[in-house]
Amino acid sequence: MITLRHHLLTIVAVFLALAAGIVLGGGPLSDVGPTVATSSAEDEGADPVEGGAQADYTESFVSALGPATIGGRLAERSVAVVTVPGADEQVVAALTDQVSAAGGTVSARYDLSEDLVDPSQKSLVDTLGSQLLTQQAEGDVAADASTYDRIGQLLGIAVASKEAEGQDVNGKARAIVDAVSGAGLMAAPGDVAQRSPLVLVVLGTDAGDEGSDAILAGLARGLAVQAAGVVVAGTTADGADGQLGRLRADPAAAGVATLDGVDTAAGRVATILTLQRSLTTPGGAFGASGADGPVPLG
């Protein structure tokens, strides 16, 4: 019988194989979302057909191994999915499927709007946050919280819980969601019954400016105050020098786990393991360029 340790070590080996494939010009890592740029076959002397076959095999191998690795990891746990504008729909759907395959449920999907992450709309976000703090969250959110930390905490009150089993949605949560969606800062999620212990934030378009980076950091930190665990996930391109890489460089975001590579089967498996870890251990940088390794093993 294959042990859990064997499964995890195999996943690590897969990531190492992926890394080696990038160095050797192995071609795309996935047919979902953005792909990793590699040197041309002419420059590297590689056979593009052979490289494509290797990448396809790696992706198929991890896809086949994934269910046995993640099965039951999120049993009796729920996840709130928060998407940033521009998030790849195929990637979001694949991550949702992985949560189900791990025995968990997605309590709801919360799609943030362009206005919420647009630095030029800070006044709107600040005004709404101040009103909600007074009307719904006095004592639950620090009065001196910055604009985006505050709106992140308010969203956290509405969608998340510190309890591992989650909590029912209450009147306060509904009022916050109604206000935020009514202001055009988030799409209305429909009927939601539960607030989740885990929040998965899926990145979208990288604006590549400090204002947008500060907004993401504030939202993530705010959500983490109210949730048992928060994972911010992006594609391979989001790591290193991308938006996820810049978030990792922000010391104030240390309590949020990050993972890049969700455009690959290996990255989506690692996302589930990172969510599970976040229930008890916050933070950590994992994935294709994560400083703490490709996947949490502890």
N, C-alpha and C positions, 0 to 999 in steps of 0.2 A: 504494500500500500504506500502511495506517495505521501510523504509527510508535508506539513505546512512549510517547514524550513526548506524542503526541496523546491516547493513551488516558488518561494520567495527568491531563493538563489537562482532559480531558472529565469525569473523576471529580470534580476540584475544582469545575468548573462545576456539576455536579450537587449537590454539597454546598452551594454558594452558593445554588442554586435552592431547596434544602430550607430553608435558613435564611430565605430571603425568604418562602417559603411559610408558615413559622411566624409571622413578623412580620405577614403579611397575613391570618392566620387561615385558612391553607390546609387545616386539618383533619388527620386522622391521617396519620402517615408510613408506617405499615405495618399489616398485619393479623396480624403475628406478635408476640406478647408485648404489653407495655404500650404505650399510644399517648401522643402528646404532647398535652397539653391546649392548646386554643386558645380565643380569644374566640368567643362565639356569633355566628351570622350576623346575629341581630337587633341585637347591639351594634355589630358592625363593618360592617353593611350588605352582607355578602358573601352570595353565593348558595351554600348548602351543597351543592347538587348539583354546581355547577361546581367548588367547592373539592375535593370528593371525587374528581371526575374528574381534576383536576390531580394530586392525590396518587397516585391509581392509575397515572396515566401515568408519573409520576416513578419510582415503584417498578418498574413494568414496564420502563422504559427502562434503569435501572441493572441490573436482573436480566438483561436481554438483553446488555448491554455487559460484565457481570462476567466471564463465561467467557473472553473474549478478553483481558481485562486481567490475570487471575490465572493463566492457563494456564501451567504449568511453573514457577511461582514457588517451589513447594516440592518440586520434583522430587528424588527420592531422599532426602527428608528426612521424619522422623516427628515427630509431635506427641503429647504426653501431655495428655489433657484432664482437668482437675480441676474438679469442680463443687462449689459451695457450696450448702448446703441451701436449697431454694426456687428453684433455677435453673429457668428455663422450659424444659421438654422440647422444645418446638418450636424454640426458639432454639438449644439444644444440638445438635439434629439438623441444623438448617440450617448451623451452623458446621462440623459434621463433614463434611457434604456439600461445603462450600466447600474444606476441606482436600483432599478427594479430587479435586475439580475443578482444584485447583492442582498436582496431580501428587504430593501427599504422602500419607502414611498416618497413621492414628491408631493409635498403639501400644497404647493402652488408655484406658479411662475410669475415673477414680478419684473416687467420690462420697463426699465428706466427710459425716460424720454431724452431727446436732444437738449431740451432746456435745462434739465437737471444737471447735466455735465458740461454745459456751456458757461465758461467764465463770465461772459457778458450778461448772464441772467442771475448773477449772484444776488442782486438786490431782491428779486422775487423769492429765491430760495431762503434768504435771510428773513424776509418779512413773514413768510409762511411758517418757518421754523420758530420764530418768536411767538407767533400766535398760538401754535400748537403746544409750545412749552407751557404757556400760561393756562391754556384751556384743558389740556389733556395729560401733561407729563410733568407738572410741577413736583419737584422732589425726586423724580425718576431720571431726570437729565440735568447735568450741572448747568447752572445759570450762565456760567462764563465759558461754556463750550463754544468753539468756533463754528462758523456757519455750516460747514459740511460735516464736521464731527456731530453737530447737533442734529442735522437732518438724518444722518446715518443712525444715530441712536434712536430717533423717533421711528424710523423705518424698522429698526431692530425690535422695538416694543411691539410693533404691529405684526411682524412676520416671524419673530424668533423667540426662543425661551432658553433659560439656563438649565431647565430640567431635561434630563436625558430622554425622558418619555414624551417630551413635548407638553404643550398645554392647549386647552381650548381657546379659540378666538373669543375675545370679550368685546364689550362695547367700546372700550378705549382703542383697541386695535382696529376695529371697523371704522371708527371716527377718523383715525389717522390716515388709513388707506383711502377713505373717501375724500379727505381734504387734499392729500397729495395728488391723487389721480384727478380730482376736480380742478386742481390748479394746472393740469397739463404736464406735471412732472413725472408721471408714471401711468402706464396703461392700467385700467381697472382689471383686477385679476379674476373677477367673478366670485362665486360662492367659495369661501375657504372655511374649513372647519377647525384647522389646527395651526398653532404656531410651532415651529420646528426648532430642535436643538442645534441643527446644522444649517449653515447658509453657504451655498455655492455661488460665487460671483463669477460669471463668465464674461471675459473681456470682449470688447468689440473693436471699433476703429480707434487707432492710436493717433490722437491729435498732435502728439509730439511737442507739446509745450508745457511749461512749468505750471501754468494755471490748471490745465487738465490733470496733470499729475497730482497736484495738491487736492483736487476734488476727489479723485479716486482714493487717495490715502485717507482723507477725512471720512469718506463714506465707509471704507473698510474698517477703520478704527472704531467708528461709531457702531457699526453692526456688531463688532466683536465685544463691545461692552454689554450687549443684551443677549448674545447667543452663547451656547456652550462652545461652539467652534465655527470658525469662518475659514473657507478656502477660496482664494482668488486664483482662478485658472485661466490660462491663455494658450495660444498656439506656440509652436516652436519659435516663430518669429518674434513673439512677445517677450521671450526670455533675453538673457544677455543684455544688450543695449536697448531693448524694447521697453514698453511701458511696464511690464512685470518686473524687468530687471531694475528699472528706476524705482519702483515701489519697494523692492527689496533693500535698496540703498537708504531708505528712509527709516531711521532708528525708531520712530514713533509707530511704525507698522510691524514691529517685532512680534506682536501677539496674533498676527494673522498668518496663516499658512499660505504659501504660494506654490504653484505648480505650472510649468510650461511644457507643452507637448501634447495638448488635448486633440490635436489634429492627427494623432497617431493612435493605434490600438494600445500600444504600451502606455502612452500618456493617460488614456482613459482608464485603464486598469489602475495606474498609479493614483489617479484622482480618488478612486474609491478607498484605497488604502490610506490616503491622506485624510479623507473625511473621517474614517474610522479613528485614526490617531488623534484627530482634533477634538474628539469627545473627551479625551483625558489630558492631552498635551497640546497646548496652543503653539502656534508659530511653526517655523521650519520652512526651508526653501528647497523644493524638490523638482524633479523633472529633467529635461534635456540639459539645462544649464544650472540646475539647483546646487547651491553650495553644500547642502546637506545630503546630496546623493540623488540618484534617479528616482528612488522610491523609499518611503520610510520602512525600516525593518524592525524598529523597536516598538 
